[in-house]
Amino acid sequence: MLISLIKKECSMWMKSIIFYAYVIILVVFYVSQMESGMLISRPEPGAADYGYTYSDDERIIMDSTLKDLVIDFVSERPFATYPVGFYKEITLSEEERDEVAACIERLCKMSREEWEKAVDEYEEGYSVEYDDFGRQTVEEKIPWPVVTDPEITYGEFEEIMEEVAGIIGRGSDYGKERLKGHAEVKMTYEQALSEYEDVLYKDKVSGAYARIFCDYIGIILGLLPVFFGTARVLKDKRSRVKEVVYAKRAGSATVVCSRYLAIVIMILLPVLPLSLLPLSKAVYVARAAGVGVDYLAFLKYAIGWLLPTVLFVTAFSYAVTELTEGFLAVLVGAAVWFAAIFLTPFGLKHAGWNLIPRFNSLGEYGLFSDILDQLIINRILYTVFALLLLGITLMIYELKRKGVLKNGKVSENLGS
Amino acid sequence: MEKFLKISAVNFKYNLLPHLTVSLILCLAAPLFIGTKNLDAYQVAKVMEGYVALIGIVLLIPVFIPDMNKDIRDLTASKQTPMFFLHVIRILWALLFLLILGGLFLFVLKRENCVFDFGEMFYTVMANALFLGGMGMFVFALFDQAVFAYMIPLVYYVINFGGRKQLGNFYLFSMQAGHFSEKHYLFFGGLVFMAGAVFIRKIATSLSFSLCYHKGGSHK
């Protein structure tokens, strides 16, 4: 019964304009984001730039953080905060700016006039040029002049930065737990070579491509299933077949699960053929480097990374629409997506608790290994949430079938 | 006038109220997620173009939702008051609340020490809201699919984060780069979408009504 209902549901989606709009959006999004360039090549010794990594050196963390703080301060751009886990810009008043300036004075042991003048002089001799490929070349006539005083210990530095974070607001980018994020340093040739070899031998090339594929496609899959879940529930309401379906022999679990699984299948259906395009690139790179390739990498990543997002978003929209029989799921789903993409405190290479984990990098196997445990916990969590929501949907459906709930409201006949 | 008030009251109670509540929550929740103090004109543009303008989708698309039920649609089409008149009344109320919420939000930003040109920013948020909401209305009228009507403007909104090149004068976030002229295109584009949507609905209703009539369909 379940299988035949799933087949019926899938064939219904094959006739739906929403499904075809989804396929077009998916393909256009893929082509616009991923199709240009993106080939992994062996780093050459003596190159000007091998990319960036984060340092654990306390002195580098202190100096980099102070530099970012001073640049944010003098450029008068808003400070980044994450008060409820979401990105929020804060523009300080003059009094608050004076307090931050006093903290900078304590860190570099220079008066405000001295360090502001030093920054002006630095900026006069600073220039950035971009080549045809968008790579930048920075020219500094004098080195960055505002550094932490050598007598300041890391503990004292953390205390002062906590004061700064207190002035800026809750969840400031200068809070204790975010300081390391400021210590970005250039990678050496040896580090770059080791990273390249990790991609060849540990990632088997296709793993690196599968990650960036999931990163981009996850953005779309965090939003579009909302429309499927909502449309499916409202279809019954609109064609007024609810009562007919209620009277059928099929149990509530069979009806709800078949519809839910059909949506999940239809969402993933175009994703897998689309993954053949980046897989072909991975095969090309692997053959050029003379190494083997993992042909199943995309399937594994799609199931482990993308499926929990699809399961959750579909279950969420299904549950909310089954309860309200309106369009609330679309609006709330869009808000959740907006928060997950634009207001995330986790950055573009972090899983955290985000519904849409990001890893916007081709390669960096070491960094991915560091966040893998968190990613696995994240994905399991959203899968569990999805199953809970599906259970709730089932309960709502059953109550409606029994006449306890009607049109999203408790039936007036309940007491009679 | 009596008819206008009666239709308005029914529309407010059964259609507009929940969407107005969502819009109000969206505006009241703004300080939780985005900075609303001491902003300059570019930062205000970011808030208005990227956040507040979304209430256009919330308020305008539901204009056709009451007609989704075929019984109600047939019933209202059979009445003396034309459907066109009902749609215009619903649109006017949605626009009125759009103006009030957009204006109030800007007024609060002024009180929070933000520096910007009130008139210019008001036009900006209205242009974006009309364009997104009008686009949804147009899709709704064309395909008679409410979910699809929400999907298209939301996807269009997302596409705008990819850059302005392909979208030309219909780029939503131009004021964040200090460009105002695009707002005229969005404003009039929104009006065209809305007018087109009402026109399509008018044609569809009269076609469906006359088909039913010739088939001997009953209209209670």
Interface residues (C-beta under 8 A of the other chain):
Chain A: I17 I18 A21 I25 S32 P78 P83 V84 F86 Y87 K88 E89 I90 T91 L92 S93 L223 L224 F227 T230 A231 L234 R238 G326 F327 L328 V330 L331 A334 A335 A339 F342 L343
Chain B: P18 V22 L26 L32 F33 I34 G35 K37 N38 L39 D40 Q43 V58 P62 I65 M68 N69 N113 F143 Q145 A146 V147 F148 Y150 M151 I152 L154 V155 V158 F161 G162
